[in-house]
Amino acid sequence: MEFQRTDARPVCDAIIESIQTRFGFSKPFAAMLARRGLVDDASVTAYLHPEAQSLPDPFGLKDMDRAAARVKAAIAAGERICVYGDYDTDGVCATSILTDALKCLHANVTYLLPSRQGDGYGLSNRAVDAMHADGVRLIVTVDNGISAHAEIDYAKTLGVETVVTDHHRCHETLPAAEAVVCSSRTDQDAAYGCLCGAAVAMLLAGALGADVGRYLPVAALATMADVVPLQPFNRTIVKKGLPLVSGHPALAALLDAAGVQDVTGEGTLSFLLAPRINAAGRMGDATRAVRLLLTDDPNERRAIATELESENVRRRAEEQRIFREAEVQINETEPRILVLRGEDWNTGVIGIVASRLVERYRCPVLLFSTVNGLLVGSGRSVPAIDLFALLTRHQTMFTRFGGHRLAAGATLLPERFETLKQELQSDVCGLFPQGLPAEPIRYEDTLAVSDLTLTFAKELTLLSPFGEGNRMPLFCVEGTLSGVRVMGRDGSHLGAKLTDGGREVRLVAFGMGDRYAQWSALERAQALVSVELSSYLGKPELSVRTEAVRAPIDDATEAAVSACIHAIRYGTELPDRTVLDALPKVSETQIRETYRRLLDRLRQGVSIDCLDAAERTAMLPLLEIGVLRVENGCFLTQTVQEKKQIQKALLYPVLCLE
């Protein structure tokens, strides 16, 4: 497991001391600010207090003036307007925001959402027909529309005009709408590029003269739910909106139905509220969630919130079933890409399952299910592969597709599935003939155990909200590992103590119960941890959450070991000497002794992360000559038909062996 420091450049001690003196921060926190270039009072204050910053100017978005003018004209003329949204949290929130704003402006407005089980994502001719039959003369899309060229053209033939508001990636040409307001447009200030669909809808509401503050909690929810980068505009939206969540009647009803009293941070938005809003569209009709956000009737709010709580429970059960069935289809230990299908997989859930499979197999995943004679798919990817670009290569095979770099959706005829699967596998193998590169775990800084204090944890909260583009920082700490124990009813978590220089902290690792043996084998360890505030009996406590643990090794040596393993496995050239020089020198005697000492464990599989630098290096020549193999992050013995000579390994002279 490769650890990699995000920014290893040294920071001037004088600058760190200056920040400490002026703001009273701890040295580790002052160093973090300095690495981010936040050294003067104004930049530090602006970064640490995004709630004090202004919301983005709506008219900084291209075509916003045209969009606002067309909508205002429709309001003045009494034209029927339909807000056409989407069935996920972002789309639901965007629909509710703009519909409410137009109602406040006395517009003749209605709204419509597609169905996952029907036409799927985006504008369709059938939806256009339905809106036309309802007397709609202006469609305003939210969280969709940027790819609806044909549908917008069709609407024009019926005398229905369209204003597009969206945030998904633009194709080469824009649709021929009255206005195209899209945060991903490249002909505008790049600072707007991170906004989600609901944030764009909120800005349109502001351009129309509505009270934008009214929509901040809902926009904050959508921003976290859609996993858009938490760059300055989005940090401001979330930071301003978060304190207002518990006071929002609909969101408070959801919290109450879930048995939650307090909003503890942005995690409440991502992991509690968003899944319940999403459950409406995943398990049935998404308009229920829009009604929840729009209704003034407290009884209706309670009823819908209770219903969505039940739907979320049902969604979790469906997710587990599809995950199990998908895994049955996988016959590779390290696939390059997974393209799978199921006849009765709920299309509202397959995106979540795809995300879980990406976490397990570290490769792009596309899952398809049959809907009305078509295959409707949802995909997730890894940082190394732009899924949207990959699908764009085969866009002629789809009846529709769209998305982002890491997430996309597509619809195609069933008879094209096998061809698509083969071509995508060929594409990924062509892009990465030596296998997908392992993603290192990046961390902020190396700290002593004594640096992990309650004061430091409180300082770190000033960097929130945390999420995409502003991850909770990880720190590398080293010490003696002891007291490893399994935690949780099902034994899925681990706890331990990390001690160094008399200072001790308690580690907790969620979802790592299966690594008990690995942790127990370590006496001294490096851990990547997040430092967080928790509460016990109303008092703040230090929580040290662990993301990864390995035997002590420096980053350069670990990177060299990983590069050698990758080269040996895929038959490519070994790394150059500048990389190999990071490996410690080991003798032939050391190799043989290390092999004999580890042999019993090697037969079962030794986690590479449990071995120190010398042990890992000693295994490399044995891997090269075929005595060992690597599987699922472990060194294992391998049956050989003839005697192998260590001296034959290309690494032998490189490592200056005896």
Buried (B, 14 or more C-beta within 10 A) or exposed (E): BBBEBEEEEEBEEEBBEBBBEEBEBBBBBBBBBBBEEBBEEEEBEBBBEBBEBEBBEBEEBBBBBBBBBBBBEBBEEEBBBBBBBBBBBBBBBBBBBBBBBBEBBEBBBBBBBBBBBBBBBBBBBEBBBEBBEEEBBBBBBBBBBBBBBEBBEBBBEBEBBBBBBBBBBBEEEBBEBBBBBBBBBEEBEEEBBBBBBBBBBBBBBBBBEBEBEBBBBBBBBBBBBBBBBBBBBBBBBBBBBBEBBBEBEBBBBBBBBBEBEEBEBBBBBBEBBBBBBBBBBBBBBBBBBBBBBBBEEEEBBBBBBBBBBEBBEBBBEBBEBBBEBBBEEBEEEEBBBBBBBBEEBBBBBBBBBBBBBBEEBBBBBBBBBBBEEBBBBBBBBBEBBBBBEBBBEBEEBBEBBBBBBBBBBBBBEEEBBEEBBEBBBEBBEEBBEEBBBBEBBBBBBBBBBEBBBEEBBBBBEBBBBBBBEBBBBBBBBBBBBBEBEBBEEEEBBBBBBBBBEEBBBBBBBEEBBEBBEBBBBBEBBBBBBBBBBBEEEEEEEBBBBBBBBBBEBEBEBBBBBBBBBBBBBEEEEBBEEEBBEBBBEBEBEBBEEBBEEBEEBBEEBBBBBBBBBBBBBBBBBBBBBBBBBBEEBBBBBBEEEEEBEBEEBBBBEBBEBE
